[in-house]
Amino acid sequence: MSTRIVVVGGGTAGARLAQRLPVTLLGEEPHAPYNRVLLADVLAGRYAPEVIALPETREPVRLGVRAVRIDRAARTVECADGSLVGYDRLVLATGSNPVLPPLRGLRGAELPEGVHAFRTLDDCLALRDRVRPGVRAVVIGGGLLGVSAARALAALGAEVVLTQQGERLMERQLDAYASELLREHMEALGVEVHTECRVSGLRQRDGAVTAVELADGFVLDAQVVVLACGVRPRVALAREAGLDVGRGVMVDDELRTSDPYIHAVGDCAEHEGRVYGLAGPALEQADHLATLLSAETATDGALSGADAPGSPYTGTRALTRLTLGGAHPLDLAAFGEATPQPGDDVVQLTDATRSAYRKVVVRGDRLVGGVLLGDLAAVGSLAQAWEGDEALPDAPLLHLLTHDGGS
């Protein structure tokens, strides 16, 4: 009898598994699986929604099906429509939810008219329906998601204000100089940027947002507000099933949860204390698990839950890339530790006239991080050296920032 593998979640990780294995995929959204990384391009009008669809899965996806309960003893998943789906192996790929900040005027998950999260295709389409040239839009959050949303809204002709509570934009990925270049680029696109700026509340009239209140008393008029304050792993289903949960669903080197018949991958999974929240690690985890489950199916059709064959998952070295449009598009990439520690070697190349900046951080004989803006010609060689975590050759460090990576 064939092994029943059920995957809960039709995002990047779940869809990747369904492309490689014959599984029952339960997708909560009504849309076929799509590339979430490209949502900003859909919002900006660069791509139609159907263009960002992911490759077809081996079996049809059950769309609009929300899993509400796992019965680990019976090995079934109960869905909101009352149906039960039995499994031999269950994979949780439930992704993450947008973080809703504690603001006056926000109560629970019900958002006032004009206030939008920016996480799903439906969020994106709702924003496109609302935004017109001249509309006043405030984006709360200056990380990767907030910067992407602000760029897209500006491309639609909105008057955009980007607020960031921290000292600089994309502070998790960029150093101070790169962040300042990014800020200058966003301002050149017409985006008004406020850093070290805490939003305290929303003003409303007749259930619709009219303004954003800042902690210092300043008020920003707003017809549209985008909440881009980060994401949080979706773990409720796992927690209610009694699985071990930290920030995410805790998994071992086989991406197995505390139940030997249940795995977790992608944004919802926590491995060795780390939750990635990025597409690259989600794909790598899905590929690793697909290989593991394929090997188990070949050696043990019953999937006994015993130790699995294959190499362990040891984590992912994730590189962040982003392209910001406009009359003069800006490409950026960041990986590892962009801020050096005492004793690290740092190499930087700057071309202010082209808004180009390249920097790498070397610790001992290892490349530990880097930032590139405007000129990504060397990113392939740098990423390979970093991901491989191998000793660098005995050569001047400047070779790391040449276009060919010194090869």
N, C-alpha and C positions, 0 to 999 in steps of 0.2 A: 504494500500500500504506500502511495506517495506521501511524503512528509508535508504536513500543513504548516506553512509559515505565514503568519499574519503580521502585517506592518500597520501600526497606527500612526498616521501622519503623512500627508502628501507633499511635504516640502522637499528641499534639496536632498537630504539624506534618505528619506523614505522613497522618493522617486528613483534615486540611484539604485537602491536595492531592488526595486521592482523592474528596473531595466536589465538587471543581471540575473535575477532569479524569478522563477514562477511563484509569485506570492499573491495573497489577498491583501490589497492595499486599501485601507479605509481613509479617505480624504475628507476632512471636515468642510473644506471650502467647496463651493459649487463649481469652481473652475478646474480644468485639467491642470496638473502640476506645471509650475512656471518658475522662471529664474528670478528670484526675489532681488538679486543684485541689480537688476535692470529696471526696477520700479521707477526710479527717478527719471529714467529716459522715457518711460511711458507717460509719466506726469508731464514732462517737458514737451511731449508731442513728437519726440524723435522716433519712437517705435509705437506701432499699434499693439494692443494687448496680445493678439495671437502670435506676434513675432517672438515674444519671450517664452513661449511654451517650451517645456523640456522635451527631449526625445521620448517617443512612445514607450510605454512599459510593455513587458512581455504578456501580461494579462490585463484586462480592462480594470480601471480604477473605479472603486465604488465612491462616487462623488456625493458630497453633502451628507456624509454619514459621520456622526459624532459618537465616539466611544465614551461611555459614561461609567463603566464598571468592569473590573477584571476579577473573575472568579478563578483564583490560582489552583484551587483543589480540583475543580471541574475542567480547568484549562479552557475557559470560554471568555469572550469579550462581549459584554452587553452594550448595545447601541441605543441611542436616544429614541429610535423608532421602534424599540422593543425587540429587535432581532438579536439572536445570539450567534456568534461566530466562534467555532472551535479551533484550537491551535495545538500543534505539537511544539512549535517555537513561536514566541511572540517577540516582536521588535518594537520598542517605543521610539518613535521619531516625532514626538509631539511638538518639537520646536520651542519657541519662546513667545511671551506676550510683551507688548509694549509697557514700559513703566509709566504709570500715571502719577505725576507729582502731587504732593499734598498742597493743593492750592485752594484758596477760598473760591467758591463757585464751582468746584468739581466735587461731585458726590457719587462715589462708586464708579461703575463702568459706563453709566449713562452720561454721554457727553452732551453739552449744550449745542444748539445749532451753530454751525460754523467752526466748531472745535473738532479736530481730526487727529487720530493717531496716523502713523505712516509705516504700516507693517505689512498690509495685505493688498492684493489687487483691488479689492473693493474699496479700501481706504484711498487708493490712488485714483480710482475712477470717480469717487465722490468728490475728491478735491478738484479734479479736472472739470467736473460739472459746475463747480462753484466759482472757480477763479476766472476772472476776466481782466483785461488790461486796466490798470489803475486801481484794482482792488488792494486794500491795505492788508498785508499778511504778516503775522509775527510767528517766527519759528522759535520754539523754546528748546534749546539744546544745541551746542556747537561741536558735537562730535561728528563722526563719519556720516551718520544718518541725517543729522541736522544740516550739515553743509550740503549734502546731496539734495535734500528737500528745498533748501533756500535757492540753490542754483536753478533747480527745475522751475520753481515758482517765478523767479526772475525772468526765465526764458518765456514764460507765458505773459509777461508784461505786468506782473503784480509789483506793487511797491512793497519790498520785503525788508523786514527788520529781523536780524538774527541775534538772539540773546544767548549768552554763554555764562554760566555761573563761575566757571574756572577762569584762570588767568589768560588762557589763549585757546584758539580753535584746535580741535583734534589733539588735545594735550596728551592723550594716551599713545598716539603714534608719532607725533612730530616734536622736534626740539623747538626752542624759542625762535630761532631765525627762520626755520621753515614755516612755522606757524604764522609769523609776521608776513612772509611772502604770500601765504595763502589768504590772509586777511586782505592784503592789498589787491589780490586778484578778485576776491569776492566783492570788494568795494568798487572795483572797476566794472563789475557786472551790474552795479546799481544796488547792491545789497548793503544796507546800513547795519554795521556790526557793533554790538555792545558786549564787551567781556567784563568779568568780575561784576556781574549783573544778576541779582537774584530776583526771580519772579515770585510774587507773593499771592496774587489772586487774579481772578477774571471778573470783569464787569459785564452784566447782561441786561438786555431789555426784551421783554416778552419771550424769554427763553432762548434768545440769540446773543452771541457774544458781541460786545461793542468795544472792549478795550482790555488791555493787559496792565495790571498794576505791578510796579516794581517795589522792592523792599525799601528803597530810599524815597518813596512817595511819588516818583515820576510815573506818568501814565502814557501808555502807547495805544493810540487808537487802532482798532483791529476789526476787520470784517471776517477774517479767517485766522485761526490759530492752529499751528501744527505742533503736536507734542512729539518731540524727538529726544526723549530723555533716557534712552537706552532700552534694553530688553531684559526680561527675567525668564529663566527656564520654566517651562510648563511642567510642573511635577505633581499636580493634584491627583491625577489618575494613578500614578505610581505610589504616592503617599497613602492614598485611601486603600490601595491593595496591600499595604504593609511592607513595601520595598524600602530599602535603605535610601534615604534622601538627605543630601547636604544642601548646597546651593542648587545642584542638579541631581538627577538620578545617578547614584554612585555605581560605577562599573569598574571591572578589573581589566587586566591586559587582554582578555578575550571579549571585551565590551559586554560582559555578562553582569547582570544585576545580582542582588542577594538571592534571587530565585534562579536556579540553574537553567530554567527553561525560558527565561525572559532576558532580552538584551536591550540596550539603549544606545542610540547614536545621535549625533548632531547637536543642536543647540540645547537639548534637554539633558544631555549626558555630562556627568562630571567624572573625569579620569585623573587620578593622582592629584586631586584637589583643584583641578583646573576645568573651567567651563569656557569654551572657545567663543561661541557665538559668531562664527565666520563660516563662509561657504567652503573654503579650502579644507579645513579640518572635518567638516561634515561629510564631504565627498570621500576623504581618505578613510574615515571611520566606516562609511558605508561599503567601500571597496574591500576593506580589511574583513568586515563581517561577512560580506558575500563570499569571499574566498574561504573563510572558515566554515560557513554553513554548507558550501558546496562540497568541501572535503569531508565534512561529517556525514552528509547525505550519501556520499560515495562509499564511505567505510562503515556506516551504520545507519541504515534506512530508518531505524526507529528513533534516531537522535536521542540517545540515552541520557545526555546531560553530563557524561563523563568528560574528562579532560580532552580538549579538542586538539586536532593536529594543526600544524602551521605555526608561523612565527607570531610572537606576541605583539600587540599594539603598544608602542612606547611613547605615543604622543605625536603631535604635529607641530612643525615650525611654520607658522602662518605668516604669509606676506600680504599686506594690504595695498591694493591699487585702486586708484580713483582718477577719472577723467572729468574735469570741469570745463563745460562749454563756454561759448561766448565768441566774440570776434577774434580773440587770441586764446584758444583752449589751453588749459594747464593740466598736465599729467603729473601724478605724484605716486610714489611708492614708499613704503616704510616696512621695516622688519626688525625684529629683535629689540635690543636695547639702544635707543638713540641717544640716551644721556650717559656719558662715560662715568666710570668710577675712578677713584684715585689710582694712578698707575696705568690706566688704559692709554693706548695710542689712538689719536684721532687725526684723520685726514679730511680736509674740506676743500672743495673747489666752488667758487662763487662767480657767477657772471650776472651782475646786476642789470645790465642792459637787456638781457634775454630772460630775466627772472628765473635763471637756472641756478640750482644749488644741489651739490652732491656731498655727502658726508658718510664716512664709515667709522665704526668703532672696533678696535682690535684689542683683545685681551690675551696677552702672551702670544701664542701663535695661532689664535682662533679669531675669526670674524664673528662678533657678537651682535652687531646691529648696523643699521644704516638708514638714511633718508635720501631720497632723490626727488627733486621737483624740476619740471620743465624739460629735462633731458634724461630719458630712461634707457638710453642705449646700452648702458652697462648693467642694467638690472638683472638680466638673465644670468650673467656670470657671477654677479654678487649673490643672487639668490641660491645658485647652485653651491657656491662655496659655503654659504651659511647653513643651508639645509643639510649638506653633507657633514658638517662639523668636523672637517678634516684640517690637519695642520696646513697653514699657508706656506707657499714656497718662499725660499730665502730670496727676496727681491724687494726693492723699494716699495713702501706701502702705497705710493702714488699710483702704482700699476693697477690697483684695485678699482680706481675711478676712471681709467681710460676706457674708451668705447668698446674695446674687445676684451676687457677684463684682464689684460696682460697675457692672453694666451698666444 
